[in-house]
Amino acid sequence: MQDINDVKKKLNVIVEELISHNSEEEWFEFKENWYEPVELGKYISAMSNAAVMRGEDFAYFVWGVKDDDHSVVGTNFKFQVDVKGEPLQHFLARQLTPDVGFSFEEIMIVGKRVVVLVIPAAQNVPTAFAGIRYIRIGSSKENLMKFPERESQLFYILRNGFPSISNTESEYQELTFDKLFMYYQSKGIVLNKRTFKKNLGFLTATGKYNVLAQLLSDDSHFTIRFALFSGDDKTSKMYSVREFGNTCLLYSLDDVLRYGDVLNIPQADERNRIVERKEVSLFNAKVFTEAVINAFVHNKWVDGNGPMFTSFRNRIEILSRGTLPPKQTVDGFYAGESVPVNEALSKIFIQLHITEHTGRGIPQITSVYGRDNIRIKENNIVVTIPFDRLEDENYASIDGENAPVKFENAPVDVPVKLKNVPVNEVGEDITLEEKVLQFCSEPKGILEICECLGYKDKRSVRKIINPLMELGRLAMTVPDKPNSRNQKYISIK
């Protein structure tokens, strides 16, 4: 647990980190000049207990910050005041049981006075004010006795520590590990059958199998699915669901990564082709690998759910359960400062060279797709990997608009009928190249050229116009943007 004196020294950094959150959470609160001594005492009780539930060492009540947009406005709140002749701090401390050692601190942020009430997390027993134990549920403070399940969970954490895959007992105790031994052997590592349970951390303090052992057993009892939808969201048709769970987690990880390779089809890039055709992957394979591994390592397995993988028409979404681990900051997360949710599992992944202890996964993802493609929510983190889909050859836009035109079952290189070209200009012996050059005496779009030649497939037309551009016989009207939807072609005389 952090020392309160260390917290005081870096309070400016802590408050700035709290401000960076999208919304208030149960272990911190923003106010401007609000003051009500009795309600403040209830807040201390509720937030001290909430910090335990969130795995935080401290809770923070901050004056001088707006709660809606988290802007720093400063405060005139004074904590050196009396409540009916009794100093506020004494009034609060006298009614708090047990004593939590809270502290009021003044700091300056962007030149404005901010007051922070630092509230240590409860220890051993819940914190009460005036004989009542409170808890935070969202932004509300409630009597803990009204929520017996939360009360039970709070006492469990106070006795056993914040739930982890190491200290949480598995509901399955008849576990076998043949696949785990095979996996280690494939990496050139021999496990000792007599000591591996202890060495890998598979046992709780009472000697029972924990969730970590369950995850790496021959049957993890966790479902891991990869669903494919035909459209942009889950209201569209789902045409495939692959199951990769209910086996040793290491094999589930390998299966998901291999399935990603199957989905990542190489696309033939015919744009501006002269001789050699390029191939473009549907998405960045390295980013996908990092995102999948992160989802496995940092998933909140103790809640009983695995990560979820969903592919849509234009993207893949990788969802891991839970949110940032305690003591992790938003800026630290994006900077790659590794604070593993599941430390024991992370160590095993490092031992097997699945990951490195460098924290480069998130920076690699953001360097390619940016921060906006990672959504940090209250109960999950979602990484979105957009598809780098080349222009669909069976689709085109009308007059530069986005409305699609689809040619069903269009054959390649099969002319249908020549039209829109004067008969006296298109004779029987004229070549396709000459037809294009004559037709493009005035700027023409790719669809107009397709219609002129009687083709339904733009690939076939590009095989004609690309060599003409290389020879200087044909030019683009928007040369600096080859893929512009307003692109037209004109012949050079």
N, C-alpha and C positions, 0 to 999 in steps of 0.2 A: 504494500500500500504506500502511496506517495505521502511524504511528510507535508503538513500544512505550511511549514515555513518555505519549502521548495515551491509550493503552489503560489504563495504570496509573491515570490521573486519573479515569476513569469505570468503574473495575472493579466498583464496587457495582452500577451500572446493568447492566453486562454480565452479572454473575452472576444478578441477578434475572431478566433476560431468559432466560438458560439454564434457570433453574428453571421458567419458564413453559411450556417445551416439554413435550409429552406424554410423551416418553421420551428417554433419552440418544441422542445421535447420535455418529457416528464421530469428530467433532472436539471433543467434550467428554465428560468423565467425572466422576461423583460418587462420593466415598468418605466414610466417617466418620473412622476413625482408622487405616486401612490403611497399612502401610509395609513395603516390600520393595525395597531399592535396585536390585538387578539388574532386577527386573520393571519398576520405575519407569523405568529407562533404556530398556527396550524400548517402554514406553508413549510416551515422548517421541519416539522414532523413528517409531512407528506413527502417532501423532496429528499429527506435523509433516507427514508425507506425506499423511495423510487430509485435512488442511486444504487442501492443494493440490487434491485431487480434488473437494472441495466448493466451491472458489472462495473459501475463507475466508483471511484474512490471518494468523489466529492460531488455535491450539487451546488448550483450557483443561482442566486437571486440578484438580478442586475437592475439598478436604477440608472436612467439616462439614455436608454435605448428604446425606440418605438417597437411595440410588439408586432405591428403589421408588416412593416418593410425593413425592420432591423437597422434603421438609420440612427446614428449617434446624435442625440439632441442635447445631451447634458441634463443635469438634474439639480434641484435645490433641496432635495431630501436630506435631512440631517438626522443622524442616528444618535447624536449626543443630546437626547431629549428625555424628559421625565414622563412617566405614565402614572398619574395620580401621586406625584411626589417620589416615585421610584424610577431610577434610571432604566431606560428601555432595555438595555442589554441584561440588567439584573432581573427585570420583569420577565423576560423571555427565558433566561437560564433557570430561574427558580421553578418554572412550570414545565420544563423539559426533562423527561426521564427516559433513559439515563442521560447524563450530561454528554453532549456531543461536541463540545468545544468549538462552537461556531465563531466566526470572526467577521466584523465589518472592516472593509478596506476601501480607501479612496485612491483612484488612479485618474490619469488624464489620457484621453483618446481623442485624436484630432483637435487638440486644444480645448476639449470640453470635459468638465468634471463628471466622472462616473463613479458610483458607489456599488461595491460588490459585497454581498453577504455570502461568505464561503461556508458551506454546510457539509461536514464530514458524513459519509455514509454510516448507517447504523451498524453496530457490531454486537454480536451475541444475541441481542433481543431488539425488536422494533423500537423506534423512537416514538414517544408519546408526548402530547402537549395537553396540559390540564387533565391528565389521566386518560386521554383518548388517543389511540393510534390512528394516524391518517395515512392515506396512500394517494398518489397521483394517478388519475386515469385520464389520459389526454391532458387537457388544460384544467381539469377539475380536481379538487382535493376532496376526498371522500373518507368516511369512517371505515377503517379497515375491516371491522367486524361484519359489515354488510356484504363483504366479498370473501367468503370462506376459502375459495380456491386460491385467490391471490394471497390470502393470509398464510395458507398452507405452503404455498410456493416460497413466500418470503422466509418463513421459518426454515424451510429446507435449505435455501441458499445460505442463510446465516449459520446453519450447522455444518454444511458440506462444501460451501463455496459456490461460485457462479457455475451453473451447469456446463459441462464440457463432455466431449466424447470419452474422456479419460476417467472422470469421476461419476459418470452416469451409468448405472448398471443396465446391461442388456436384458430385455425380456426373454431372450433366447439363450439358454445356457448349454445346450447340447450342440456345440459348434465343432466343426472339423476344418482343417487348414491345408488340405492336400494341394489345392491350386496355388496357395500362397507360397508353399515350398517350391513348386514348379516355377513360379514367376521369379523368385529369388535366384533359383538355379540358372534360369535363362540369362540373368544378369551377372552370372559368375560369382554369386554369393551363396554360401552354404549356411543354412540356419541350423542351430543346435536344437534338436527336438526336445531336449530336457529343459532348456532355459529360455527359449524364444518368447514365451508368453510374458515373462518378466522383462526381458531385454527390450521388447517392442512396446511394453506398456499396455498389455491386454487385460490387466486385472485391476479391479477397484481395491480400495483399502481393506475391504472385507474378503478379498480373494475371489470375487465373482467376475465373470467376463463383463467387460464394459462395451460401450457402443463401438469403440475403435475395433475391438476384436470382432464384433458382429460384422462391421463393414468389410473386413479383410478375410472373413471366413468363406467357406465354399458356397454358402447361401447368405447373402447380406440381408435378405428380406426387405430390401429397398427397391422400389420401382423407379426406373430411369427410362423415360420415353423420349423419342424424337418424332414429333408430329409434323406433317407436311400439309399445308393448305394451298389451294389453288389461287386464292386472291390475296388482298392486302391485309385482311384481318380474319378473326376466327368465325365471322359470320359466313365466310366463303366455304366452299366444299372442302372437306378434309379427305384427301385421297390416299393417305398412308400414315401409319403409326408403327414405328419400330421400337421393340422392347429390348433394352440392354441391361436391365437390372437383375436382381436375384442371383447374383454370382459374386465372386470376389471383386471388390471395387476396382482393383487394378486392371482386371480384364474388361470391366464395364467401361473404364476410361479408354482403353485401347480400341474397343468396339465403336465408341462414339467418334473418336478421332478418325478411324478408318471410314466410317460412314460419311464423315465430312469430306474425305477425299473423293468418295463416290459422287457426292453432290456437287463438288467443285469442278464442274465440267470445263474442259478447255474450249474456248470459242475461237473459231476461225475469224481473224481480223482481215477483212478484205478491203478496208479503207485505204485508199491511196496505194494499193498494192502495185508494185512494178514487176518484181520477180518472185521473191520469197514471201510466202504467207506467214504472218505472225499468229501466235496463239495467245489469247488473253484469258486468264482464269476468271471464274465467276466471282470469286472473292479472295481476299488475302489469306493464304493458308497459314502463315505464321501467326497472324492475329487470331484466327480461329483457334489454333492450337493453344495459344496463351490464354484465351478467354475460357476455353473448355477446362483446362487444367485449373485455372483460378476458381471456376465454379465448383469443381470437385473438392479442392483443398479448403475453400472458405465457406462451403455450404453449412448451414446450421443443421447438422444431422440429428442433433439431440431432439429436434422437434418432430422427427419421424418422417420427414419428406426429403426426397432427393432433388437435385437441380432439374430444370425443365428446358428442353431444347425445341424450338419451334421455327420452322421454315415457312416463309410466305413467298409470294411472287417476286418480291423485290428485296428481301432481306432475311437474315437469320437472327432470332432473338435467343439469347442465352441467359436464363434466369437462375440465380442462386438464392436460396432461402436465407433470411436474416439480413442484417445490415452491417455497417462498419463495426468492427470489434471495439470493445472498451479500450480506451487510451489511444485509439486511432483518430486522427483528424482528417477533415475533408482534403485539406491541402497536402497533408502527408500521404493520403491515399493516392492522389494523382501524381505525387512526386516519386512514388515507388518506395516509400518508407514502410517496409514490410512489418505488419503486426498480424500474425496469423490468427484466424479464428480457431483453428484446430491445430495447435502446436505439435501434438504428437503425430498427427497424420502428415503434417508438413515435413517433419524430420524424416519420416519414412520415404516420402517422395524425393527428398534431397539425397538420401542414402541410395536410392535406386536410380539416381540421375534423371528422374522425370522432371524435376525442377532444380533451379539454382537458388541459393540464398542471396539473390541480388536485388529482388524487388523490381525487376525490369518489365514484368508482365503488363501492368497498367500503362506505364510510359510508352511501351511499344504499341499498345492499342490506340492510345490518344495521339501518338505521332502520325498514325495513318488515318484515323477517322475522327479525331478530335474529342473533346470532353463531352460534347452534346450527345454522343452516342453511348454514354454510360449514364444510366438513371439510378440514383441512390434514393431508395424509398425507405419507409419505416420498417417494412418487413421483408424486403428483397432488394437485390441489385440486378439490373438488367443491362446487358451489353448487346447493342445492336450492330450487326455487321451487314452493311448494305451491299447489294450485288452490283458489280461493275458490268451490268448487262449491256452488250453491244446492241445497236439498233436492230430490232426484230425485222427480218427481211420480209415478213409477211404483213407488216404494218407500215403505214405511212401517214403523214398528216395532210390535211386538205387545206390548200391555200395558206400554209404556214400556221394553221391552227392546230390544236391538240386533239381534235376529234379523229379517232382511228378509222382507217379503212382496211378491212381484212380481205385478203384474197384466199379463199378456201382451196386447199389442195393444189396450189399453184405449181405446175411442173417447171423444171429448170430448162432453159434453152429451147422452149417450144413456142414459136411464134403463133399468134392467134389470128390477127387480122391487122393489116396496115391501114391507118386512117389519120386524118388531120394533116396529110402531106399531099400536095397537089400531084395528080397523076403524071403530069409532064415533067415533074422533078424526080419522080421515083419510078425508074424503069426496071425491067426485069433483070438487067445486068449490073445494076448499081450495087456496090458493096454496102454492108451495114455501116461501116465507118463513114462512107460518103453520105449515107442517109442522115447520120447524126450531124455531120458538119453542115449539110444543107439545112436541116431542120433547126439548128442552133445559130442560124445567121442572126437571130434575135435571141436574147437570153431565155433559156428554157430550164425548168426544174426536172428533177430525176423522174418524177411520175409522168410528166409530159413526154419525156423521151421514151419511157416504157410504153406508153400508149401509142406513140408514133411507130415504134418498132414492132408492136404487137406482143410484147413480153409482159408477164405478170410478176416476174421475179427481178428485183433490182440488182441482184448479184450478177446476173447475166449481162445487164446493161453496163455495170461498172467494168466488166471485163473488156468492154469496147471503149468506154470513155477514158479509162485510166491510161492506156497506151497513147491515146490521142493527146492527152495532157502532157505526157512525158515527151512526146515529139513536138510540143509547142503548137499543135493544131487546134487545141481546145483549152479554154481557161475558165477558172472559177470566177464568179462575180464577187464572192466574199473569200478571197484567198487566205486571209489570216484566220478564218474560222471554217475549216474544211467541213465540219459536221453541222454547220448552221442549218436550221430548218428553213431559212430563207435562201439557201444556196441555189444558184442557177449556173448554167454553163453556156458559154458563147464561143463560137468558132473564130479562129484567128486567121485572117487572110494574109 
